[in-house]
Amino acid sequence: MKKVIVQGVEYMEDELTPEQQILASHISDLNRKLSLAKFNMDQMTAGLNTFHQFFERSLKSESR
């Protein structure tokens, strides 16, 4: 039996209506996608900051 957790509350999937199962599935999928989007944003922000630092170092070495 599969458990579904929505807002911290555990439900048994087979006790939910078909509509509730679909809604819970959407909630789970969107939570997963938001988590991945946050991970990607952190990664891109770190990369952008690194390239800014490289660029600034390049300008400083040029001016010497």
All heavy atoms as TSV, in Angstrom:
chain	resi	resn	atom	element	x	y	z
A	1	MET	N	N	0.847	-1.197	0.000
A	1	MET	CA	C	0.000	0.000	0.000
A	1	MET	C	C	0.885	1.251	0.000
A	1	MET	O	O	1.804	1.355	0.794
A	1	MET	CB	C	-0.889	0.013	1.241
A	1	MET	CG	C	-2.018	-0.977	1.183
A	1	MET	SD	S	-3.215	-0.573	2.443
A	1	MET	CE	C	-3.255	-2.108	3.321
A	2	LYS	N	N	0.579	2.147	-0.879
A	2	LYS	CA	C	1.360	3.362	-1.041
A	2	LYS	C	C	0.800	4.476	-0.156
A	2	LYS	O	O	-0.407	4.676	-0.086
A	2	LYS	CB	C	1.332	3.793	-2.511
A	2	LYS	CG	C	2.223	4.948	-2.829
A	2	LYS	CD	C	2.233	5.222	-4.321
A	2	LYS	CE	C	3.002	6.478	-4.616
A	2	LYS	NZ	N	2.931	6.857	-6.014
A	3	LYS	N	N	1.725	5.174	0.508
A	3	LYS	CA	C	1.335	6.317	1.336
A	3	LYS	C	C	1.538	7.596	0.548
A	3	LYS	O	O	2.472	7.727	-0.233
A	3	LYS	CB	C	2.189	6.373	2.604
A	3	LYS	CG	C	1.955	5.241	3.553
A	3	LYS	CD	C	2.845	5.384	4.760
A	3	LYS	CE	C	2.721	4.156	5.656
A	3	LYS	NZ	N	3.660	4.215	6.782
A	4	VAL	N	N	0.651	8.540	0.785
A	4	VAL	CA	C	0.733	9.855	0.163
A	4	VAL	C	C	0.803	10.861	1.296
A	4	VAL	O	O	0.016	10.803	2.240
A	4	VAL	CB	C	-0.512	10.128	-0.715
A	4	VAL	CG1	C	-0.472	11.516	-1.295
A	4	VAL	CG2	C	-0.644	9.084	-1.809
A	5	ILE	N	N	1.771	11.782	1.219
A	5	ILE	CA	C	1.898	12.816	2.252
A	5	ILE	C	C	1.603	14.165	1.616
A	5	ILE	O	O	2.254	14.572	0.646
A	5	ILE	CB	C	3.301	12.806	2.874
A	5	ILE	CG1	C	3.578	11.446	3.517
A	5	ILE	CG2	C	3.433	13.925	3.904
A	5	ILE	CD1	C	4.993	11.257	4.014
A	6	VAL	N	N	0.595	14.860	2.146
A	6	VAL	CA	C	0.216	16.186	1.668
A	6	VAL	C	C	0.169	17.104	2.876
A	6	VAL	O	O	-0.574	16.847	3.835
A	6	VAL	CB	C	-1.152	16.167	0.938
A	6	VAL	CG1	C	-1.548	17.569	0.508
A	6	VAL	CG2	C	-1.105	15.227	-0.265
A	7	GLN	N	N	0.979	18.151	2.840
A	7	GLN	CA	C	1.084	19.120	3.931
A	7	GLN	C	C	1.325	18.421	5.266
A	7	GLN	O	O	0.723	18.757	6.288
A	7	GLN	CB	C	-0.130	20.029	3.981
A	7	GLN	CG	C	-0.227	20.936	2.769
A	7	GLN	CD	C	-1.372	21.930	2.862
A	7	GLN	OE1	O	-2.436	21.623	3.392
A	7	GLN	NE2	N	-1.146	23.119	2.336
A	8	GLY	N	N	2.209	17.440	5.253
A	8	GLY	CA	C	2.601	16.754	6.471
A	8	GLY	C	C	1.622	15.705	6.978
A	8	GLY	O	O	1.858	15.082	8.000
A	9	VAL	N	N	0.526	15.498	6.270
A	9	VAL	CA	C	-0.474	14.509	6.687
A	9	VAL	C	C	-0.364	13.295	5.779
A	9	VAL	O	O	-0.335	13.427	4.550
A	9	VAL	CB	C	-1.909	15.099	6.639
A	9	VAL	CG1	C	-2.926	14.055	7.073
A	9	VAL	CG2	C	-2.013	16.342	7.509
A	10	GLU	N	N	-0.280	12.107	6.390
A	10	GLU	CA	C	-0.157	10.858	5.644
A	10	GLU	C	C	-1.528	10.288	5.304
A	10	GLU	O	O	-2.407	10.222	6.152
A	10	GLU	CB	C	0.583	9.844	6.518
A	10	GLU	CG	C	1.818	9.300	5.891
A	10	GLU	CD	C	2.534	8.328	6.813
A	10	GLU	OE1	O	1.917	7.331	7.225
A	10	GLU	OE2	O	3.708	8.595	7.102
A	11	TYR	N	N	-1.671	9.867	4.045
A	11	TYR	CA	C	-2.906	9.228	3.581
A	11	TYR	C	C	-2.532	7.934	2.888
A	11	TYR	O	O	-1.479	7.841	2.251
A	11	TYR	CB	C	-3.651	10.128	2.588
A	11	TYR	CG	C	-4.019	11.488	3.116
A	11	TYR	CD1	C	-3.177	12.584	2.917
A	11	TYR	CD2	C	-5.208	11.692	3.805
A	11	TYR	CE1	C	-3.508	13.837	3.403
A	11	TYR	CE2	C	-5.548	12.948	4.296
A	11	TYR	CZ	C	-4.693	14.010	4.097
A	11	TYR	OH	O	-5.023	15.243	4.583
A	12	MET	N	N	-3.380	6.946	2.981
A	12	MET	CA	C	-3.199	5.719	2.216
A	12	MET	C	C	-3.836	5.951	0.846
A	12	MET	O	O	-4.998	6.355	0.763
A	12	MET	CB	C	-3.855	4.529	2.917
A	12	MET	CG	C	-3.273	4.244	4.291
A	12	MET	SD	S	-1.476	4.069	4.303
A	12	MET	CE	C	-1.289	2.548	3.400
A	13	GLU	N	N	-3.064	5.723	-0.201
A	13	GLU	CA	C	-3.543	6.027	-1.545
A	13	GLU	C	C	-4.846	5.301	-1.874
A	13	GLU	O	O	-5.735	5.878	-2.503
A	13	GLU	CB	C	-2.469	5.669	-2.570
A	13	GLU	CG	C	-2.830	6.118	-3.969
A	13	GLU	CD	C	-1.736	5.849	-4.970
A	13	GLU	OE1	O	-1.095	4.780	-4.871
A	13	GLU	OE2	O	-1.538	6.678	-5.861
A	14	ASP	N	N	-4.960	4.071	-1.428
A	14	ASP	CA	C	-6.167	3.303	-1.775
A	14	ASP	C	C	-7.413	3.774	-1.025
A	14	ASP	O	O	-8.521	3.353	-1.332
A	14	ASP	CB	C	-5.947	1.808	-1.581
A	14	ASP	CG	C	-5.639	1.426	-0.143
A	14	ASP	OD1	O	-5.397	2.327	0.696
A	14	ASP	OD2	O	-5.626	0.219	0.147
A	15	GLU	N	N	-7.230	4.692	-0.064
A	15	GLU	CA	C	-8.376	5.250	0.657
A	15	GLU	C	C	-8.843	6.579	0.058
A	15	GLU	O	O	-9.849	7.135	0.489
A	15	GLU	CB	C	-8.022	5.438	2.134
A	15	GLU	CG	C	-7.795	4.120	2.868
A	15	GLU	CD	C	-7.328	4.305	4.303
A	15	GLU	OE1	O	-7.145	5.455	4.745
A	15	GLU	OE2	O	-7.137	3.285	4.984
A	16	LEU	N	N	-8.091	7.074	-0.918
A	16	LEU	CA	C	-8.451	8.335	-1.571
A	16	LEU	C	C	-9.330	8.061	-2.782
A	16	LEU	O	O	-9.248	7.005	-3.409
A	16	LEU	CB	C	-7.189	9.068	-2.025
A	16	LEU	CG	C	-6.197	9.488	-0.939
A	16	LEU	CD1	C	-4.952	10.089	-1.575
A	16	LEU	CD2	C	-6.818	10.451	0.054
A	17	THR	N	N	-10.152	9.045	-3.116
A	17	THR	CA	C	-10.943	8.939	-4.340
A	17	THR	C	C	-10.019	9.074	-5.536
A	17	THR	O	O	-8.892	9.586	-5.412
A	17	THR	CB	C	-12.016	10.051	-4.409
A	17	THR	OG1	O	-11.344	11.314	-4.557
A	17	THR	CG2	C	-12.910	10.063	-3.180
A	18	PRO	N	N	-10.454	8.641	-6.718
A	18	PRO	CA	C	-9.611	8.817	-7.911
A	18	PRO	C	C	-9.200	10.286	-8.132
A	18	PRO	O	O	-8.053	10.563	-8.479
A	18	PRO	CB	C	-10.488	8.305	-9.054
A	18	PRO	CG	C	-11.366	7.278	-8.404
A	18	PRO	CD	C	-11.659	7.850	-7.033
A	19	GLU	N	N	-10.127	11.202	-7.899
A	19	GLU	CA	C	-9.796	12.626	-8.055
A	19	GLU	C	C	-8.729	13.047	-7.053
A	19	GLU	O	O	-7.778	13.759	-7.402
A	19	GLU	CB	C	-11.051	13.492	-7.872
A	19	GLU	CG	C	-10.751	14.981	-8.024
A	19	GLU	CD	C	-11.953	15.869	-7.735
A	19	GLU	OE1	O	-12.922	15.409	-7.107
A	19	GLU	OE2	O	-11.900	17.032	-8.147
A	20	GLN	N	N	-8.848	12.605	-5.799
A	20	GLN	CA	C	-7.861	12.944	-4.779
A	20	GLN	C	C	-6.504	12.336	-5.105
A	20	GLN	O	O	-5.468	12.959	-4.869
A	20	GLN	CB	C	-8.335	12.477	-3.403
A	20	GLN	CG	C	-9.521	13.248	-2.882
A	20	GLN	CD	C	-10.172	12.584	-1.662
A	20	GLN	OE1	O	-10.052	11.381	-1.452
A	20	GLN	NE2	N	-10.870	13.393	-0.868
A	21	GLN	N	N	-6.491	11.138	-5.680
A	21	GLN	CA	C	-5.233	10.510	-6.075
A	21	GLN	C	C	-4.531	11.336	-7.152
A	21	GLN	O	O	-3.319	11.538	-7.103
A	21	GLN	CB	C	-5.484	9.089	-6.576
A	21	GLN	CG	C	-5.886	8.129	-5.485
A	21	GLN	CD	C	-6.241	6.745	-6.013
A	21	GLN	OE1	O	-6.106	6.460	-7.202
A	21	GLN	NE2	N	-6.709	5.884	-5.121
A	22	ILE	N	N	-5.303	11.819	-8.107
A	22	ILE	CA	C	-4.735	12.646	-9.182
A	22	ILE	C	C	-4.210	13.961	-8.613
A	22	ILE	O	O	-3.105	14.400	-8.945
A	22	ILE	CB	C	-5.777	12.900	-10.292
A	22	ILE	CG1	C	-6.048	11.595	-11.042
A	22	ILE	CG2	C	-5.314	13.994	-11.254
A	22	ILE	CD1	C	-7.243	11.652	-11.976
A	23	LEU	N	N	-4.994	14.581	-7.740
A	23	LEU	CA	C	-4.565	15.852	-7.136
A	23	LEU	C	C	-3.297	15.652	-6.304
A	23	LEU	O	O	-2.363	16.468	-6.373
A	23	LEU	CB	C	-5.684	16.442	-6.284
A	23	LEU	CG	C	-6.921	16.901	-7.052
A	23	LEU	CD1	C	-8.056	17.241	-6.088
A	23	LEU	CD2	C	-6.585	18.093	-7.941
A	24	ALA	N	N	-3.237	14.576	-5.539
A	24	ALA	CA	C	-2.046	14.280	-4.740
A	24	ALA	C	C	-0.845	14.041	-5.641
A	24	ALA	O	O	0.279	14.457	-5.332
A	24	ALA	CB	C	-2.304	13.068	-3.835
A	25	SER	N	N	-1.065	13.386	-6.766
A	25	SER	CA	C	0.007	13.150	-7.723
A	25	SER	C	C	0.524	14.466	-8.299
A	25	SER	O	O	1.742	14.666	-8.447
A	25	SER	CB	C	-0.497	12.243	-8.841
A	25	SER	OG	O	0.511	11.999	-9.776
A	26	HIS	N	N	-0.382	15.380	-8.626
A	26	HIS	CA	C	0.026	16.706	-9.114
A	26	HIS	C	C	0.830	17.445	-8.049
A	26	HIS	O	O	1.863	18.060	-8.359
A	26	HIS	CB	C	-1.201	17.547	-9.495
A	26	HIS	CG	C	-1.786	17.196	-10.818
A	26	HIS	ND1	N	-1.129	17.348	-12.018
A	26	HIS	CD2	C	-3.013	16.696	-11.143
A	26	HIS	CE1	C	-1.896	16.975	-13.016
A	26	HIS	NE2	N	-3.053	16.556	-12.504
A	27	ILE	N	N	0.369	17.395	-6.823
A	27	ILE	CA	C	1.073	18.074	-5.731
A	27	ILE	C	C	2.479	17.507	-5.582
A	27	ILE	O	O	3.461	18.259	-5.481
A	27	ILE	CB	C	0.274	17.948	-4.409
A	27	ILE	CG1	C	-0.993	18.797	-4.483
A	27	ILE	CG2	C	1.135	18.357	-3.208
A	27	ILE	CD1	C	-1.993	18.529	-3.353
A	28	SER	N	N	2.597	16.191	-5.597
A	28	SER	CA	C	3.894	15.543	-5.470
A	28	SER	C	C	4.819	15.925	-6.623
A	28	SER	O	O	5.998	16.258	-6.422
A	28	SER	CB	C	3.697	14.030	-5.423
A	28	SER	OG	O	4.924	13.372	-5.391
A	29	ASP	N	N	4.298	15.900	-7.843
A	29	ASP	CA	C	5.093	16.238	-9.018
A	29	ASP	C	C	5.549	17.689	-8.981
A	29	ASP	O	O	6.703	17.998	-9.288
A	29	ASP	CB	C	4.287	15.956	-10.286
A	29	ASP	CG	C	5.106	16.157	-11.544
A	29	ASP	OD1	O	6.223	15.593	-11.624
A	29	ASP	OD2	O	4.638	16.871	-12.451
A	30	LEU	N	N	4.660	18.591	-8.593
A	30	LEU	CA	C	5.023	20.008	-8.533
A	30	LEU	C	C	6.043	20.272	-7.434
A	30	LEU	O	O	6.968	21.079	-7.617
A	30	LEU	CB	C	3.771	20.870	-8.342
A	30	LEU	CG	C	2.885	20.952	-9.585
A	30	LEU	CD1	C	1.526	21.543	-9.243
A	30	LEU	CD2	C	3.562	21.746	-10.686
A	31	ASN	N	N	5.933	19.587	-6.309
A	31	ASN	CA	C	6.939	19.727	-5.247
A	31	ASN	C	C	8.303	19.273	-5.744
A	31	ASN	O	O	9.326	19.925	-5.489
A	31	ASN	CB	C	6.544	18.918	-4.003
A	31	ASN	CG	C	5.554	19.645	-3.129
A	31	ASN	OD1	O	5.550	20.870	-3.056
A	31	ASN	ND2	N	4.710	18.898	-2.453
A	32	ARG	N	N	8.332	18.161	-6.473
A	32	ARG	CA	C	9.586	17.653	-7.031
A	32	ARG	C	C	10.173	18.655	-8.024
A	32	ARG	O	O	11.368	18.958	-7.996
A	32	ARG	CB	C	9.335	16.311	-7.721
A	32	ARG	CG	C	10.583	15.645	-8.286
A	32	ARG	CD	C	10.249	14.409	-9.115
A	32	ARG	NE	N	9.338	14.682	-10.217
A	32	ARG	CZ	C	9.685	15.271	-11.362
A	32	ARG	NH1	N	10.927	15.645	-11.566
A	32	ARG	NH2	N	8.794	15.464	-12.313
A	33	LYS	N	N	9.328	19.208	-8.896
A	33	LYS	CA	C	9.801	20.161	-9.897
A	33	LYS	C	C	10.308	21.451	-9.252
A	33	LYS	O	O	11.312	22.022	-9.702
A	33	LYS	CB	C	8.687	20.475	-10.898
A	33	LYS	CG	C	8.428	19.332	-11.853
A	33	LYS	CD	C	7.279	19.627	-12.792
A	33	LYS	CE	C	7.034	18.459	-13.738
A	33	LYS	NZ	N	5.897	18.691	-14.620
A	34	LEU	N	N	9.617	21.924	-8.208
A	34	LEU	CA	C	10.070	23.131	-7.513
A	34	LEU	C	C	11.418	22.899	-6.834
A	34	LEU	O	O	12.292	23.765	-6.863
A	34	LEU	CB	C	9.034	23.581	-6.482
A	34	LEU	CG	C	7.836	24.328	-7.042
A	34	LEU	CD1	C	6.773	24.526	-5.963
A	34	LEU	CD2	C	8.273	25.684	-7.588
A	35	SER	N	N	11.581	21.727	-6.254
A	35	SER	CA	C	12.852	21.394	-5.618
A	35	SER	C	C	13.979	21.383	-6.642
A	35	SER	O	O	15.065	21.923	-6.404
A	35	SER	CB	C	12.735	20.037	-4.925
A	35	SER	OG	O	13.944	19.683	-4.318
A	36	LEU	N	N	13.726	20.772	-7.797
A	36	LEU	CA	C	14.730	20.732	-8.853
A	36	LEU	C	C	15.020	22.139	-9.390
A	36	LEU	O	O	16.176	22.490	-9.649
A	36	LEU	CB	C	14.264	19.824	-9.992
A	36	LEU	CG	C	15.234	19.664	-11.163
A	36	LEU	CD1	C	16.580	19.103	-10.701
A	36	LEU	CD2	C	14.623	18.765	-12.228
A	37	ALA	N	N	14.002	22.964	-9.526
A	37	ALA	CA	C	14.185	24.334	-10.007
A	37	ALA	C	C	15.048	25.138	-9.026
A	37	ALA	O	O	15.930	25.902	-9.438
A	37	ALA	CB	C	12.836	25.021	-10.226
A	38	LYS	N	N	14.820	24.959	-7.736
A	38	LYS	CA	C	15.634	25.646	-6.724
A	38	LYS	C	C	17.077	25.178	-6.794
A	38	LYS	O	O	18.009	25.986	-6.705
A	38	LYS	CB	C	15.052	25.406	-5.330
A	38	LYS	CG	C	13.762	26.150	-5.095
A	38	LYS	CD	C	13.141	25.792	-3.751
A	38	LYS	CE	C	11.773	26.434	-3.599
A	38	LYS	NZ	N	11.098	26.024	-2.363
A	39	PHE	N	N	17.277	23.868	-6.959
A	39	PHE	CA	C	18.625	23.322	-7.099
A	39	PHE	C	C	19.311	23.939	-8.312
A	39	PHE	O	O	20.465	24.382	-8.234
A	39	PHE	CB	C	18.544	21.796	-7.234
A	39	PHE	CG	C	19.862	21.147	-7.532
A	39	PHE	CD1	C	20.747	20.847	-6.505
A	39	PHE	CD2	C	20.217	20.820	-8.836
A	39	PHE	CE1	C	21.966	20.243	-6.780
A	39	PHE	CE2	C	21.427	20.214	-9.107
A	39	PHE	CZ	C	22.306	19.924	-8.081
A	40	ASN	N	N	18.618	23.970	-9.445
A	40	ASN	CA	C	19.185	24.544	-10.669
A	40	ASN	C	C	19.484	26.020	-10.508
A	40	ASN	O	O	20.507	26.517	-10.993
A	40	ASN	CB	C	18.253	24.314	-11.857
A	40	ASN	CG	C	18.260	22.880	-12.329
A	40	ASN	OD1	O	19.234	22.167	-12.158
A	40	ASN	ND2	N	17.155	22.445	-12.911
A	41	MET	N	N	18.613	26.741	-9.829
A	41	MET	CA	C	18.842	28.168	-9.610
A	41	MET	C	C	20.086	28.398	-8.743
A	41	MET	O	O	20.900	29.282	-9.042
A	41	MET	CB	C	17.627	28.816	-8.966
A	41	MET	CG	C	17.734	30.312	-8.863
A	41	MET	SD	S	16.161	30.994	-8.346
A	41	MET	CE	C	16.671	32.611	-7.869
A	42	ASP	N	N	20.248	27.603	-7.684
A	42	ASP	CA	C	21.448	27.706	-6.852
A	42	ASP	C	C	22.699	27.452	-7.678
A	42	ASP	O	O	23.695	28.168	-7.580
A	42	ASP	CB	C	21.401	26.707	-5.692
A	42	ASP	CG	C	20.402	27.072	-4.620
A	42	ASP	OD1	O	19.940	28.229	-4.587
A	42	ASP	OD2	O	20.084	26.178	-3.800
A	43	GLN	N	N	22.639	26.423	-8.518
A	43	GLN	CA	C	23.782	26.060	-9.351
A	43	GLN	C	C	24.098	27.170	-10.356
A	43	GLN	O	O	25.259	27.538	-10.541
A	43	GLN	CB	C	23.458	24.759	-10.074
A	43	GLN	CG	C	24.636	24.064	-10.692
A	43	GLN	CD	C	24.229	22.723	-11.265
A	43	GLN	OE1	O	23.324	22.663	-12.090
A	43	GLN	NE2	N	24.884	21.665	-10.829
A	44	MET	N	N	23.081	27.724	-10.990
A	44	MET	CA	C	23.292	28.790	-11.972
A	44	MET	C	C	23.792	30.068	-11.308
A	44	MET	O	O	24.654	30.763	-11.853
A	44	MET	CB	C	22.011	29.052	-12.759
A	44	MET	CG	C	21.697	27.942	-13.744
A	44	MET	SD	S	20.265	28.296	-14.791
A	44	MET	CE	C	18.927	27.918	-13.692
A	45	THR	N	N	23.274	30.380	-10.124
A	45	THR	CA	C	23.725	31.569	-9.403
A	45	THR	C	C	25.204	31.449	-9.042
A	45	THR	O	O	25.971	32.403	-9.210
A	45	THR	CB	C	22.867	31.787	-8.138
A	45	THR	OG1	O	21.501	31.974	-8.541
A	45	THR	CG2	C	23.318	32.995	-7.353
A	46	ALA	N	N	25.595	30.274	-8.547
A	46	ALA	CA	C	27.005	30.056	-8.217
A	46	ALA	C	C	27.876	30.176	-9.462
A	46	ALA	O	O	28.941	30.806	-9.425
A	46	ALA	CB	C	27.185	28.682	-7.567
A	47	GLY	N	N	27.429	29.615	-10.570
A	47	GLY	CA	C	28.178	29.719	-11.817
A	47	GLY	C	C	28.292	31.153	-12.301
A	47	GLY	O	O	29.371	31.602	-12.714
A	48	LEU	N	N	27.208	31.887	-12.231
A	48	LEU	CA	C	27.213	33.291	-12.655
A	48	LEU	C	C	28.166	34.103	-11.794
A	48	LEU	O	O	28.961	34.905	-12.307
A	48	LEU	CB	C	25.798	33.872	-12.584
A	48	LEU	CG	C	25.644	35.339	-12.986
A	48	LEU	CD1	C	26.074	35.561	-14.437
A	48	LEU	CD2	C	24.205	35.785	-12.782
A	49	ASN	N	N	28.112	33.888	-10.485
A	49	ASN	CA	C	29.019	34.610	-9.581
A	49	ASN	C	C	30.477	34.298	-9.908
A	49	ASN	O	O	31.334	35.189	-9.885
A	49	ASN	CB	C	28.715	34.263	-8.124
A	49	ASN	CG	C	27.403	34.864	-7.659
A	49	ASN	OD1	O	26.896	35.817	-8.242
A	49	ASN	ND2	N	26.831	34.288	-6.619
A	50	THR	N	N	30.768	33.044	-10.233
A	50	THR	CA	C	32.131	32.649	-10.580
A	50	THR	C	C	32.594	33.351	-11.842
A	50	THR	O	O	33.718	33.874	-11.903
A	50	THR	CB	C	32.213	31.122	-10.745
A	50	THR	OG1	O	31.835	30.507	-9.509
A	50	THR	CG2	C	33.606	30.674	-11.144
A	51	PHE	N	N	31.748	33.404	-12.857
A	51	PHE	CA	C	32.135	34.080	-14.094
A	51	PHE	C	C	32.302	35.590	-13.886
A	51	PHE	O	O	33.182	36.212	-14.494
A	51	PHE	CB	C	31.143	33.788	-15.219
A	51	PHE	CG	C	31.344	32.429	-15.827
A	51	PHE	CD1	C	30.423	31.423	-15.616
A	51	PHE	CD2	C	32.465	32.139	-16.587
A	51	PHE	CE1	C	30.614	30.160	-16.149
A	51	PHE	CE2	C	32.672	30.883	-17.135
A	51	PHE	CZ	C	31.740	29.887	-16.916
A	52	HIS	N	N	31.501	36.179	-13.013
A	52	HIS	CA	C	31.695	37.596	-12.669
A	52	HIS	C	C	33.071	37.792	-12.033
A	52	HIS	O	O	33.786	38.755	-12.366
A	52	HIS	CB	C	30.603	38.084	-11.708
A	52	HIS	CG	C	29.352	38.525	-12.387
A	52	HIS	ND1	N	29.220	39.751	-12.996
A	52	HIS	CD2	C	28.163	37.902	-12.546
A	52	HIS	CE1	C	28.013	39.863	-13.507
A	52	HIS	NE2	N	27.344	38.742	-13.255
A	53	GLN	N	N	33.436	36.890	-11.127
A	53	GLN	CA	C	34.751	36.996	-10.488
A	53	GLN	C	C	35.877	36.842	-11.502
A	53	GLN	O	O	36.851	37.607	-11.471
A	53	GLN	CB	C	34.890	35.936	-9.394
A	53	GLN	CG	C	34.016	36.184	-8.196
A	53	GLN	CD	C	34.026	35.014	-7.216
A	53	GLN	OE1	O	34.716	34.017	-7.438
A	53	GLN	NE2	N	33.265	35.141	-6.138
A	54	PHE	N	N	35.753	35.886	-12.410
A	54	PHE	CA	C	36.767	35.702	-13.452
A	54	PHE	C	C	36.891	36.966	-14.308
A	54	PHE	O	O	37.987	37.394	-14.649
A	54	PHE	CB	C	36.430	34.519	-14.357
A	54	PHE	CG	C	36.575	33.162	-13.729
A	54	PHE	CD1	C	35.914	32.073	-14.278
A	54	PHE	CD2	C	37.350	32.953	-12.600
A	54	PHE	CE1	C	36.032	30.802	-13.724
A	54	PHE	CE2	C	37.478	31.692	-12.033
A	54	PHE	CZ	C	36.821	30.616	-12.598
A	55	PHE	N	N	35.747	37.540	-14.656
A	55	PHE	CA	C	35.747	38.746	-15.488
A	55	PHE	C	C	36.431	39.905	-14.767
A	55	PHE	O	O	37.263	40.600	-15.337
A	55	PHE	CB	C	34.310	39.108	-15.858
A	55	PHE	CG	C	34.200	40.287	-16.784
A	55	PHE	CD1	C	34.550	40.185	-18.120
A	55	PHE	CD2	C	33.737	41.507	-16.318
A	55	PHE	CE1	C	34.445	41.266	-18.969
A	55	PHE	CE2	C	33.633	42.598	-17.163
A	55	PHE	CZ	C	33.990	42.479	-18.489
A	56	GLU	N	N	36.079	40.091	-13.490
A	56	GLU	CA	C	36.685	41.181	-12.713
A	56	GLU	C	C	38.195	40.988	-12.570
A	56	GLU	O	O	38.966	41.953	-12.693
A	56	GLU	CB	C	36.015	41.289	-11.351
A	56	GLU	CG	C	34.597	41.816	-11.432
A	56	GLU	CD	C	33.841	41.722	-10.112
A	56	GLU	OE1	O	34.467	41.477	-9.066
A	56	GLU	OE2	O	32.605	41.889	-10.147
A	57	ARG	N	N	38.639	39.744	-12.336
A	57	ARG	CA	C	40.081	39.470	-12.262
A	57	ARG	C	C	40.761	39.769	-13.582
A	57	ARG	O	O	41.886	40.291	-13.616
A	57	ARG	CB	C	40.319	38.009	-11.875
A	57	ARG	CG	C	40.107	37.732	-10.426
A	57	ARG	CD	C	40.546	36.310	-10.092
A	57	ARG	NE	N	39.752	35.857	-8.956
A	57	ARG	CZ	C	39.339	34.636	-8.753
A	57	ARG	NH1	N	39.650	33.677	-9.615
A	57	ARG	NH2	N	38.638	34.315	-7.699
A	58	SER	N	N	40.103	39.446	-14.680
A	58	SER	CA	C	40.652	39.704	-16.000
A	58	SER	C	C	40.839	41.203	-16.221
A	58	SER	O	O	41.867	41.643	-16.760
A	58	SER	CB	C	39.730	39.122	-17.064
A	58	SER	OG	O	40.142	39.492	-18.352
A	59	LEU	N	N	39.867	41.993	-15.808
A	59	LEU	CA	C	39.974	43.455	-15.955
A	59	LEU	C	C	41.092	44.006	-15.095
A	59	LEU	O	O	41.845	44.894	-15.530
A	59	LEU	CB	C	38.641	44.108	-15.569
A	59	LEU	CG	C	37.458	43.877	-16.510
A	59	LEU	CD1	C	36.204	44.506	-15.924
A	59	LEU	CD2	C	37.745	44.436	-17.902
A	60	LYS	N	N	41.241	43.482	-13.875
A	60	LYS	CA	C	42.304	43.959	-12.975
A	60	LYS	C	C	43.688	43.621	-13.513
A	60	LYS	O	O	44.608	44.418	-13.447
A	60	LYS	CB	C	42.124	43.360	-11.588
A	60	LYS	CG	C	40.976	43.977	-10.818
A	60	LYS	CD	C	40.811	43.332	-9.446
A	60	LYS	CE	C	39.592	43.906	-8.759
A	60	LYS	NZ	N	39.310	43.241	-7.485
A	61	SER	N	N	43.833	42.412	-14.069
A	61	SER	CA	C	45.151	42.018	-14.607
A	61	SER	C	C	45.500	42.801	-15.862
A	61	SER	O	O	46.665	43.028	-16.156
A	61	SER	CB	C	45.196	40.511	-14.872
A	61	SER	OG	O	44.345	40.164	-15.929
A	62	GLU	N	N	44.481	43.236	-16.598
A	62	GLU	CA	C	44.691	44.039	-17.805
A	62	GLU	C	C	45.181	45.437	-17.462
A	62	GLU	O	O	45.960	46.028	-18.186
A	62	GLU	CB	C	43.365	44.161	-18.555
A	62	GLU	CG	C	43.413	43.752	-19.982
A	62	GLU	CD	C	42.047	43.848	-20.639
A	62	GLU	OE1	O	41.437	44.926	-20.582
A	62	GLU	OE2	O	41.622	42.840	-21.184
A	63	SER	N	N	44.702	45.991	-16.375
A	63	SER	CA	C	45.011	47.370	-16.018
A	63	SER	C	C	46.381	47.510	-15.374
A	63	SER	O	O	46.830	48.611	-15.115
A	63	SER	CB	C	43.933	47.941	-15.095
A	63	SER	OG	O	43.938	47.247	-13.852
A	64	ARG	N	N	47.093	46.406	-15.136
A	64	ARG	CA	C	48.430	46.490	-14.509
A	64	ARG	C	C	49.473	46.766	-15.523
A	64	ARG	O	O	49.548	46.524	-16.613
A	64	ARG	CB	C	48.749	45.185	-13.781
A	64	ARG	CG	C	47.885	45.027	-12.574
A	64	ARG	CD	C	48.248	43.762	-11.859
A	64	ARG	NE	N	47.274	43.564	-10.770
A	64	ARG	CZ	C	47.258	42.529	-10.010
A	64	ARG	NH1	N	48.116	41.581	-10.167
A	64	ARG	NH2	N	46.379	42.410	-9.056
